[in-house]
């Protein structure tokens, strides 16, 4: 059995996946929120490497959002951010230095130590 669910946009061929750990954590987070709450993952300019990942809760799904649904969790990615995240895996890590969502992005040529900013 696979540990990721994958969604693709028609025609792009490069999947963005959500690990089981990330889906469970998203489901835990949104369980304490209002009905229809989803996790939005975005990419914006900034951070120490040029681009940075953003994680926010949202209760509105735009027509052009990519939606990844798994295990009671929904992750939204806006159409602009999708191109920076193609082929990525959204995971959740819980280790000695802390817990956080982690994006394994094959498009990133460099990233900072904190793991929230990257360059292409």
C-alpha positions, 0 to 999 in steps of 0.5 A, spaced: 500 500 500 502 506 498 503 512 503 502 518 499 496 520 495 497 524 489 493 529 485 495 532 478 492 537 474 490 535 467 496 536 462 502 537 467 504 530 468 508 532 475 504 530 481 504 533 488 503 528 493 501 528 500 504 523 505 500 519 510 503 523 516 501 529 513 494 527 512 493 525 519 496 532 522 492 536 517 486 532 519 488 533 527 489 541 526 482 542 522 478 537 527 479 543 532 476 548 526 470 550 523 466 545 518 469 546 511 476 548 514 482 546 509 490 547 509 492 552 504 499 551 502 502 557 498 509 559 495 511 567 495 517 571 494 521 572 500 525 568 505 533 567 505 533 563 499 528 567 494 521 563 495 518 561 501 512 556 503 506 558 507 501 554 511 494 557 512 488 555 514 482 557 509 475 555 508 474 557 501 476 553 495 477 557 489 475 554 482 483 554 480 485 551 486 489 544 486 485 540 492 489 534 495 484 530 499 486 524 503 484 521 510 479 527 511 484 532 510 484 537 504 490 541 502 489 547 497 494 549 492 493 556 488 494 555 481 501 560 481 504 556 487 502 549 483 508 550 478 513 551 483 511 545 487 510 540 481 513 533 483 513 535 490 511 531 496 508 534 502 510 531 509 510 532 516 516 530 520 516 530 528 523 529 531 527 532 536 528 539 534 521 540 533 515 538 528 513 541 522 510 540 515 516 539 510 516 539 503 520 535 499 521 539 492 525 537 486 525 543 483 529 547 489 536 548 487 537 550 494 534 551 501 535 554 507 536 551 514 529 552 516 526 548 510 521 554 509 525 557 504 528 555 497 531 557 490 529 555 483 
